[in-house]
Amino acid sequence: MSDAPLPIVRDTTGLSRGYRVLWRLKYLGLSIFGPAERTIETSPRERVKWERAVRVLRAHQAAGTTPDAETIQAAARLS
C-alpha cells in the first residue's frame, strides 16, 4: 500500500450540496483540530476522504455509469 495520502475525489455524483458543505467543514475541522500525523489507515482525515470516494462509487454503480480512475483507486485503498 502506498503511503501517499488519498486524493479528494472531485466527482460529485450522488453528493448533495448539503453533504458537500458539511463534508468540507468536517475535513477542515479535522485538519485544524484533528490528531497529529498518523498512518494512512488510522487517520480520520483519510477516512472521510475514503468514505466520500465510496459514496461516489456507489452512486455511479446505482446510476449504471463508470466512475473515473481516481475514484476507483481511492475507494479501493482502505477497504
C-alpha positions as CSV (number, residue, x, y, z in Angstrom):
1,M,0.0,0.0,0.0
2,S,1.2,3.5,-0.8
3,D,2.0,6.0,1.9
4,A,0.7,8.8,-0.2
5,P,-2.5,10.5,1.1
6,L,-5.7,9.8,-0.7
7,P,-6.9,12.4,-3.2
8,I,-10.0,14.3,-2.5
9,V,-12.4,13.0,-5.2
10,R,-13.6,15.9,-7.3
11,D,-16.5,13.9,-8.8
12,T,-19.8,14.9,-7.1
13,T,-22.1,12.2,-8.5
14,G,-24.6,11.3,-5.7
15,L,-23.4,14.0,-3.3
16,S,-25.9,16.7,-2.4
17,R,-24.9,20.3,-1.9
18,G,-25.5,20.0,1.9
19,Y,-23.4,16.9,2.1
20,R,-20.5,18.6,0.3
21,V,-20.7,21.6,2.6
22,L,-20.8,19.5,5.7
23,W,-18.0,17.3,4.4
24,R,-15.8,20.3,3.8
25,L,-16.5,21.6,7.3
26,K,-15.7,18.2,8.8
27,Y,-12.5,17.9,6.8
28,L,-11.4,21.4,7.8
29,G,-12.2,20.7,11.4
30,L,-10.1,17.5,11.3
31,S,-7.3,19.4,9.6
32,I,-7.2,22.0,12.4
33,F,-8.3,20.2,15.5
34,G,-7.7,16.6,14.5
35,P,-5.0,14.3,15.8
36,A,-1.3,14.6,14.9
37,E,0.2,12.8,11.9
38,R,-0.9,9.2,11.7
39,T,-0.6,6.4,9.2
40,I,-3.0,6.4,6.2
41,E,-5.0,3.5,7.7
42,T,-5.7,5.3,11.1
43,S,-6.0,8.9,10.0
44,P,-9.5,10.4,10.5
45,R,-8.9,12.8,7.6
46,E,-8.1,9.9,5.2
47,R,-11.2,8.0,6.5
48,V,-13.5,10.9,5.5
49,K,-11.9,11.1,2.0
50,W,-12.3,7.3,1.6
51,E,-16.0,7.5,2.7
52,R,-16.6,10.2,0.1
53,A,-15.0,8.1,-2.6
54,V,-17.1,5.1,-1.6
55,R,-20.2,7.2,-1.7
56,V,-19.4,8.5,-5.2
57,L,-18.6,5.0,-6.4
58,R,-21.9,3.6,-5.1
59,A,-23.8,6.4,-6.8
60,H,-22.1,5.6,-10.1
61,Q,-23.0,1.9,-9.7
62,A,-26.6,2.8,-8.9
63,A,-26.8,5.0,-12.0
64,G,-25.0,2.5,-14.2
65,T,-22.2,4.9,-15.1
66,T,-18.5,4.4,-14.9
67,P,-16.5,6.4,-12.3
68,D,-13.1,7.9,-13.0
69,A,-10.0,6.0,-12.1
70,E,-9.2,8.4,-9.2
71,T,-12.5,7.5,-7.5
72,I,-11.9,3.7,-8.0
73,Q,-8.4,3.9,-6.6
74,A,-9.4,6.0,-3.6
75,A,-12.3,3.7,-2.7
76,A,-10.1,0.6,-3.0
77,R,-7.3,1.9,-0.8
78,L,-8.8,1.5,2.7
79,S,-11.4,-1.2,2.0
